[in-house]
């Protein structure tokens, strides 16, 4: 098993230094982080930056293992739902130019005045259409467990089952399950056959944390392997299931993000040694 790094893990540093995606890739090269996830969130001008980013990755021997968009398919306004769909479909060629065939996507947010059954219908409709275009382009969309609409394992499974496309799989975010009061190992029972991408993330319940679960538990981001997600057990389940996709570190702790990432990599090497 090998660990990749999401650019989001360094979002504070990237913003503070004014780095482009290409700048960040050059920094990753100095650290020896040669497998990465890039995000549409960080483009200032995708048309101006895309070729340089793709060329920088190639020249530095860095593999872009996944690309993420921040879409919302849930709105009372049909035009806004269409805009959310286009955030996915318009960026399928971007993912291919970066050299990846995995796109991380979202469902959307539950807002006042929206019924759950309507939100689910809009999500399934949007992802069906997106998956059709992605499949034709050789891209797999991976739905992240995030929020109230697709936060728990069974919710994600229901959406994927209803879409019914091989071009839609699960991004199994180990930390996010804690925020909907579900253990990642429990969520795995529903999702293991559907996992196409993994976010390797850890949270620890602690007073004063920035992240609150649905039941009111309070968590803070910590280096992978130092929190409550039971990542060794998750690795064991993935290995036993035959998972061969990517594991992407998404560090969301306080303090130095670089030090948190380094600790996460060191912890991962110890955890993964059993599956070498």
C-alpha positions as CSV (number, residue, x, y, z in Angstrom):
1,X,0.0,0.0,0.0
2,X,1.2,3.5,-0.9
3,X,0.1,6.9,0.5
4,X,-0.7,9.9,-1.7
5,X,-1.2,13.5,-0.5
6,X,-4.2,15.8,-1.1
7,X,-3.3,19.4,-1.7
8,X,-6.1,20.3,0.7
9,X,-3.8,19.0,3.5
10,X,-1.7,22.2,3.0
11,X,-4.5,24.6,2.1
12,X,-3.4,27.2,4.8
13,X,0.2,27.2,3.6
14,X,-0.8,27.3,-0.1
15,X,-3.0,30.4,0.7
16,X,-0.5,32.1,2.9
17,X,2.3,31.7,0.3
18,X,0.1,32.4,-2.7
19,X,1.2,29.1,-4.3
20,X,-0.2,27.8,-7.6
21,X,-0.8,24.1,-8.0
22,X,2.5,23.9,-9.9
23,X,4.3,25.7,-7.0
24,X,2.9,23.1,-4.6
25,X,4.0,20.2,-6.8
26,X,7.5,21.5,-6.8
27,X,7.4,21.7,-3.0
28,X,6.1,18.1,-2.9
29,X,9.1,17.0,-5.0
30,X,11.5,18.4,-2.3
31,X,9.6,16.3,0.3
32,X,9.5,13.2,-1.8
33,X,5.7,13.2,-2.0
34,X,5.3,11.9,-5.5
35,X,1.6,10.9,-5.6
36,X,-0.9,13.7,-5.1
37,X,-4.5,14.7,-5.3
38,X,-5.3,18.1,-6.9
39,X,-8.4,20.2,-6.4
40,X,-10.4,22.6,-8.5
41,X,-10.7,24.7,-5.4
42,X,-7.2,26.0,-5.8
43,X,-7.3,27.2,-9.4
44,X,-7.0,30.9,-9.9
45,X,-7.4,30.5,-13.7
46,X,-7.6,26.9,-14.8
47,X,-7.1,27.7,-18.4
48,X,-3.9,29.6,-17.7
49,X,-2.6,27.1,-15.1
50,X,-3.6,23.7,-16.4
51,X,-0.8,23.0,-18.9
52,X,1.9,24.2,-16.5
53,X,0.5,22.1,-13.7
54,X,0.4,18.9,-15.8
55,X,3.8,19.6,-17.2
56,X,5.3,20.3,-13.7
57,X,3.9,17.0,-12.5
58,X,5.4,15.1,-15.4
59,X,8.7,16.8,-15.2
60,X,9.0,16.0,-11.5
61,X,7.9,12.4,-11.7
62,X,4.7,13.2,-9.7
63,X,1.6,11.1,-10.3
64,X,-1.8,12.9,-10.0
65,X,-3.9,10.1,-8.6
66,X,-7.2,12.0,-8.2
67,X,-8.8,15.4,-8.9
68,X,-11.6,16.9,-6.8
69,X,-14.4,19.3,-7.5
70,X,-16.7,21.1,-5.0
71,X,-20.1,20.5,-6.5
72,X,-23.6,20.9,-4.9
73,X,-26.4,19.1,-6.6
74,X,-29.1,20.2,-4.1
75,X,-31.0,23.4,-4.6
76,X,-34.6,24.5,-5.0
77,X,-33.5,26.3,-8.1
78,X,-33.1,24.0,-11.1
79,X,-30.5,26.4,-12.7
80,X,-28.3,26.1,-9.6
81,X,-28.6,22.3,-9.8
82,X,-27.5,22.4,-13.4
83,X,-24.6,24.6,-12.4
84,X,-23.6,22.0,-9.8
85,X,-23.7,19.3,-12.4
86,X,-21.5,21.3,-14.8
87,X,-18.9,21.7,-12.0
88,X,-18.4,18.0,-12.5
89,X,-18.8,17.5,-16.2
90,X,-16.8,20.6,-17.3
91,X,-13.8,19.4,-15.3
92,X,-13.7,15.8,-16.7
93,X,-11.3,17.0,-19.4
94,X,-9.2,18.7,-16.7
95,X,-8.8,15.5,-14.8
96,X,-7.7,13.7,-18.0
97,X,-5.2,16.4,-18.8
98,X,-3.7,16.0,-15.3
99,X,-3.3,12.3,-16.1
100,X,-5.9,10.9,-13.7
101,X,-9.1,8.9,-14.2
102,X,-10.5,9.4,-10.7
103,X,-12.6,12.4,-9.8
104,X,-13.8,13.1,-6.2
105,X,-17.3,14.5,-6.1
106,X,-19.9,15.5,-3.5
107,X,-23.7,15.2,-3.2
108,X,-24.7,18.6,-1.9
109,X,-26.0,20.3,1.2
110,X,-29.4,20.0,3.0
111,X,-30.8,23.5,3.4
112,X,-34.0,25.0,4.9
113,X,-37.1,24.2,2.9
114,X,-35.7,21.1,1.2
115,X,-37.0,17.6,1.9
116,X,-34.6,14.7,2.1
117,X,-36.5,12.7,-0.5
118,X,-36.3,15.6,-3.0
119,X,-32.6,16.1,-2.3
120,X,-31.9,12.5,-2.8
121,X,-33.8,12.5,-6.1
122,X,-31.7,15.5,-7.3
123,X,-28.5,13.9,-6.3
124,X,-29.2,10.7,-8.0
125,X,-30.4,12.5,-11.2
126,X,-27.3,14.7,-11.3
127,X,-24.8,11.9,-10.6
128,X,-26.5,9.6,-13.2
129,X,-25.9,12.3,-15.9
130,X,-22.4,13.0,-14.6
131,X,-21.5,9.3,-14.5
132,X,-22.6,8.8,-18.0
133,X,-20.3,11.5,-19.3
134,X,-17.4,10.4,-17.0
135,X,-17.8,6.8,-18.1
136,X,-17.6,7.8,-21.8
137,X,-14.3,9.6,-21.0
138,X,-12.8,6.7,-19.0
139,X,-13.2,8.6,-15.7
140,X,-14.6,7.2,-12.5
141,X,-16.5,9.5,-10.1
142,X,-16.0,8.8,-6.4
143,X,-18.6,10.2,-4.1
144,X,-17.2,11.4,-0.8
145,X,-19.1,10.7,2.5
146,X,-19.7,14.3,3.6
147,X,-22.6,16.1,5.4
148,X,-26.1,15.0,6.2
149,X,-27.1,13.8,2.7
150,X,-24.3,11.4,2.0
151,X,-22.5,11.2,5.3
152,X,-23.2,7.6,6.5
153,X,-22.2,4.5,4.8
154,X,-25.7,3.4,4.0
155,X,-26.6,6.8,2.5
156,X,-23.6,6.6,0.2
157,X,-24.5,3.1,-0.8
158,X,-28.1,4.0,-1.5
159,X,-27.0,6.8,-3.9
160,X,-24.5,4.6,-5.7
161,X,-27.0,1.8,-6.0
162,X,-29.7,4.1,-7.4
163,X,-27.3,5.6,-9.9
164,X,-26.4,2.1,-11.0
165,X,-23.3,3.1,-13.0
166,X,-19.8,1.5,-12.9
167,X,-18.5,5.1,-13.3
168,X,-19.7,6.0,-9.8
169,X,-17.9,4.6,-6.7
170,X,-17.2,5.7,-3.1
171,X,-14.5,8.0,-1.8
172,X,-14.2,6.4,1.7
173,X,-13.3,9.3,4.0
174,X,-12.2,7.7,7.2
175,X,-12.5,10.8,9.3
176,X,-15.8,12.1,8.0
177,X,-17.7,9.1,9.3
178,X,-16.9,10.2,12.9
179,X,-18.7,13.5,12.2
180,X,-22.0,11.6,11.5
181,X,-21.4,9.4,14.6
182,X,-20.4,6.3,12.6
183,X,-17.3,4.3,13.1
184,X,-15.4,3.9,9.8
185,X,-15.2,0.1,10.4
186,X,-19.0,0.0,10.6
187,X,-19.4,2.1,7.4
188,X,-17.0,-0.3,5.7
189,X,-19.6,-3.1,6.0
190,X,-21.9,-1.3,3.6
191,X,-19.3,0.3,1.3
192,X,-16.2,-2.0,0.9
193,X,-17.4,-3.5,-2.4
194,X,-18.0,0.0,-3.7
195,X,-14.8,1.8,-2.7
196,X,-12.9,3.3,-5.5
197,X,-10.8,5.9,-3.6
198,X,-9.9,6.4,0.1
199,X,-9.3,9.6,2.1
200,X,-7.0,8.6,4.9
201,X,-7.9,11.1,7.6
202,X,-8.0,11.1,11.4
203,X,-9.9,13.1,14.0
204,X,-9.6,12.9,17.8
205,X,-12.4,13.8,20.2
206,X,-11.2,16.6,22.3
207,X,-12.5,19.7,24.1
208,X,-12.3,22.8,22.0
209,X,-12.1,21.0,18.6
210,X,-13.2,22.7,15.5
211,X,-15.4,19.9,14.1
212,X,-18.7,18.9,15.7
213,X,-20.6,15.7,15.0
214,X,-24.3,15.4,14.5
215,X,-24.7,14.3,18.1
216,X,-22.6,17.1,19.4
217,X,-19.3,15.3,19.9
218,X,-16.3,17.7,19.3
219,X,-13.3,16.6,17.3
220,X,-10.0,18.0,16.1
221,X,-7.9,16.9,13.1
222,X,-4.7,15.0,14.1
223,X,-2.0,13.2,12.2
224,X,-3.2,9.9,10.6
225,X,-3.0,7.1,13.1
226,X,-3.1,9.3,16.2
227,X,-6.9,9.7,16.5
228,X,-10.2,7.8,16.8
229,X,-10.7,6.5,13.3
230,X,-8.9,3.2,14.0
231,X,-6.9,3.4,10.8
232,X,-5.0,0.1,11.3
233,X,-8.4,-1.7,11.3
234,X,-9.5,0.2,8.2
235,X,-6.3,-0.8,6.4
236,X,-6.9,-4.4,7.4
237,X,-10.4,-4.4,6.0
238,X,-9.3,-2.8,2.8
239,X,-6.5,-5.3,2.4
240,X,-8.8,-8.2,3.1
241,X,-11.3,-6.9,0.6
242,X,-8.6,-6.8,-2.1
243,X,-8.7,-3.0,-2.5
244,X,-6.0,-1.8,-4.9
245,X,-7.0,1.8,-5.3
246,X,-5.4,4.9,-3.9
247,X,-5.1,6.0,-0.3
248,X,-4.9,9.8,-0.1
249,X,-3.9,11.6,3.0
250,X,-6.1,14.5,3.9
251,X,-4.6,16.2,7.0
252,X,-6.9,18.7,8.8
253,X,-5.0,19.3,12.0
254,X,-3.7,22.5,13.7
255,X,-0.1,23.7,13.8
256,X,2.4,23.1,11.1
257,X,0.7,21.2,8.3
258,X,4.0,20.0,6.9
259,X,4.9,18.5,10.3
260,X,1.4,16.9,10.6
261,X,1.8,15.4,7.1
262,X,5.3,14.1,7.9
263,X,4.0,12.4,11.1
264,X,1.1,11.0,9.1
265,X,3.5,9.4,6.6
266,X,5.7,8.0,9.3
267,X,2.6,6.5,11.1
268,X,1.3,5.1,7.8
269,X,4.6,3.3,7.1
270,X,4.3,1.5,10.4
271,X,0.7,0.7,9.9
272,X,1.2,-0.5,6.3
273,X,4.2,-2.7,7.1
274,X,1.9,-5.6,7.9
275,X,0.6,-5.6,4.3
276,X,3.9,-5.2,2.5
